[in-house]
Amino acid sequence: MRIVIALFVAFLCSTLPVAAEPLNFSPLPMETPDTVASQWKPLLTYLELALGVTLNIDYSTSNDEIIDKFRAGQLDLAYLGPLPYLTLKNSFPAAEPVVAFREKNGQPTYTCALAVPAESKLNLKGLKGKKIALTQPLSTCGYFATEGLLHQAGSSLEANFYRYLGQHDEVALAVVRGEFDAGGLKTAIARKYAHLGLVVQAESPPMPGLALIANGTRVSAERIAQIRQALSNVKDEVRQQWGDNIRNGVSPVKDSDYDGMRQFPMSLDIPVQGNF
């Protein structure tokens, strides 16, 4: 009898589903931790129900920190802009784009801006000796895009004074407060502060959209396909509960979509600290 019971218990254990390992997800630190968490939580809850897996938010304070955690095997998924993704991909080939999130205009691309106070008379042509707020060294809209915009105007960041402030909203507010003459940040976020007197002075060409990136050493190809399908098939009424930056739908994305940006000198010798 004991043998029969033991065999029955063993059978039950073998047929019970094994709980999937939780997935650790790191969002791009574009805004404050509370704002980021509130934007992502509804989407993560949707994925948890669709996939039958727990997703943990692992908030990082910088792109560098996300990349370091990714390389160390501490992250399964991350939300990254094109420059951080390419930086990661160069040293971690297993990083795989899953989907790109569309902007409010429905496009899977976005732009970076150089923004100024509404009353500013700033002329970017040959700009020199002005104070410019930047996000982070590895932010696409930080040194990388801002230097490109200034270069088009016959200037450069090194001809001015620049400082990294971290999140995009911190750049916007610092410019609004008059602490800086201009700031480099994502155009969509700059326009969120138009009611406070922030205006876009210059705008970059379209960049590949911010994307969900999977760690191919920790997330199986089958799981990546499930995530891609779940995010592609979500109903509009569900998606509208998600954050402003991620509620506009997704588009397919692959590594070759970033080849245009690879034409730029990706190292650019981007300084890790400001010059004042």
Rosetta blueprint (number, residue, H / E / L):
1 M L
2 R H
3 I H
4 V H
5 I H
6 A H
7 L H
8 F H
9 V H
10 A H
11 F H
12 L H
13 C H
14 S H
15 T H
16 L L
17 P L
18 V L
19 A L
20 A L
21 E L
22 P L
23 L E
24 N E
25 F E
26 S E
27 P L
28 L L
29 P L
30 M L
31 E L
32 T L
33 P H
34 D H
35 T H
36 V H
37 A H
38 S H
39 Q H
40 W H
41 K H
42 P H
43 L H
44 L H
45 T H
46 Y H
47 L H
48 E H
49 L H
50 A H
51 L H
52 G L
53 V L
54 T L
55 L E
56 N E
57 I E
58 D L
59 Y L
60 S L
61 T L
62 S L
63 N H
64 D H
65 E H
66 I H
67 I H
68 D H
69 K H
70 F H
71 R H
72 A L
73 G L
74 Q L
75 L L
76 D L
77 L E
78 A E
79 Y E
80 L E
81 G L
82 P H
83 L H
84 P H
85 Y H
86 L H
87 T H
88 L H
89 K H
90 N H
91 S H
92 F L
93 P L
94 A L
95 A E
96 E E
97 P E
98 V E
99 V E
100 A E
101 F E
102 R L
103 E L
104 K L
105 N L
106 G L
107 Q L
108 P L
109 T E
110 Y E
111 T L
112 C E
113 A E
114 L E
115 A E
116 V E
117 P E
118 A L
119 E L
120 S L
121 K L
122 L L
123 N L
124 L L
125 K L
126 G L
127 L L
128 K L
129 G L
130 K L
131 K E
132 I E
133 A E
134 L E
135 T L
136 Q L
137 P L
138 L L
139 S L
140 T H
141 C H
142 G H
143 Y H
144 F H
145 A H
146 T H
147 E H
148 G H
149 L H
150 L H
151 H H
152 Q H
153 A L
154 G L
155 S L
156 S L
157 L H
158 E H
159 A H
160 N L
161 F E
162 Y E
163 R E
164 Y E
165 L L
166 G L
167 Q L
168 H H
169 D H
170 E H
171 V H
172 A H
173 L H
174 A H
175 V H
176 V H
177 R L
178 G L
179 E L
180 F L
181 D L
182 A E
183 G E
184 G E
185 L E
186 K E
187 T H
188 A H
189 I H
190 A H
191 R H
192 K H
193 Y L
194 A H
195 H H
196 L H
197 G L
198 L E
199 V E
200 V E
201 Q E
202 A E
203 E E
204 S L
205 P L
206 P L
207 M E
208 P E
209 G L
210 L L
211 A E
212 L E
213 I E
214 A E
215 N E
216 G L
217 T L
218 R L
219 V L
220 S L
221 A H
222 E H
223 R H
224 I H
225 A H
226 Q H
227 I H
228 R H
229 Q H
230 A H
231 L H
232 S H
233 N L
234 V L
235 K L
236 D H
237 E H
238 V H
239 R H
240 Q L
241 Q L
242 W L
243 G L
244 D L
245 N L
246 I L
247 R L
248 N L
249 G L
250 V E
251 S E
252 P E
253 V L
254 K L
255 D H
256 S H
257 D H
258 Y H
259 D L
260 G L
261 M H
262 R H
263 Q H
264 F L
265 P L
266 M L
267 S L
268 L L
269 D L
270 I L
271 P L
272 V L
273 Q L
274 G L
275 N L
276 F L
